[in-house]
């Protein structure tokens, strides 16, 4: 059950992180620098995959290290 909850939380975090990135680039484009290209949600999802994978791998490694102690 705990594993399923973690998977759901990772998916929600990934979607939220992509949404935040999309909004951030939109605000930067509109308010500060019009040369910043707008970003769609699908592009933001693709760009945030490495960040989510890195945080997942680091959390798993931390859990394994703590379990080995």
NORSUL-V624337 format. One record per helix or strand. SS is the DSSP state (H for helix, E for strand). FROM is the first residue (numbers start at 1). TO is the last residue. If there is no record, write none. Layout:
# NORSUL-V624337
SS/FROM/TO
SS/FROM/TO
This chain:
# NORSUL-V624337
H/2/32
H/41/68
